[in-house]
Amino acid sequence: MDSCPRCAGRAVFKLEKCGGSHKVGYYQCEKCALKLSEVMATNTVANEKLREFAAVGWKRRAEDWESSHE
């Protein structure tokens, strides 16, 4: 996973329950807690798929962040 565009810390995947039938997966920087990508899905979606979608979102938003803070 790419490093954080704000502080160059490491982005880690986190998974949380969201109600009875949904879950949220996202990448967040360990160092500064920046969260650029969050994906919600039903519990029937595999955790690995949620991780893949969150990774794509993090990468896109990190690129946007970097270009807007140059």
C-alpha positions in Angstrom: 0.0 0.0 0.0 1.2 3.5 -0.7 2.4 5.8 2.0 0.3 8.6 3.3 0.4 11.8 1.2 0.3 14.0 4.2 3.1 12.6 6.4 4.6 9.6 4.5 3.3 7.2 7.2 2.1 3.7 6.4 -1.6 3.2 5.4 -3.2 0.2 7.0 -6.5 -1.5 6.2 -9.2 -1.5 8.8 -12.5 -3.3 8.9 -15.5 -2.4 11.1 -19.0 -3.6 11.5 -21.6 -1.1 10.6 -25.0 -2.2 11.8 -26.2 -5.8 11.6 -25.8 -6.5 7.9 -23.1 -4.1 6.7 -19.4 -3.5 7.2 -17.0 -0.7 6.3 -13.4 -1.2 5.1 -10.9 1.6 4.8 -7.3 2.6 4.7 -6.0 4.9 7.4 -2.5 6.3 8.1 -1.0 4.8 11.3 0.9 8.0 12.0 -1.5 10.9 11.3 -4.8 9.0 11.1 -5.7 10.4 7.6 -8.5 8.4 6.1 -8.9 8.9 2.4 -11.0 5.9 1.4 -14.0 4.2 2.9 -16.1 1.5 1.3 -19.3 0.1 2.7 -20.7 -3.3 1.8 -23.1 -6.0 3.0 -21.6 -8.8 5.2 -21.9 -11.1 2.2 -19.0 -9.3 0.3 -15.6 -10.9 0.9 -13.2 -8.9 3.1 -10.5 -9.2 0.4 -12.8 -7.6 -2.2 -13.6 -4.7 0.3 -9.8 -4.3 0.8 -9.2 -4.2 -3.0 -11.9 -1.4 -3.5 -10.5 0.5 -0.5 -7.0 0.3 -1.9 -8.1 1.7 -5.3 -9.9 4.5 -3.5 -6.9 5.3 -1.3 -4.6 5.5 -4.3 -6.9 7.8 -6.3 -7.5 10.1 -3.4 -3.8 10.2 -2.4 -3.0 11.3 -5.9 -5.7 14.0 -5.7 -4.4 15.1 -2.3 -0.8 15.4 -3.6 -1.8 17.4 -6.6 -3.9 19.8 -4.6 -1.2 20.4 -1.9 1.7 21.0 -4.2 
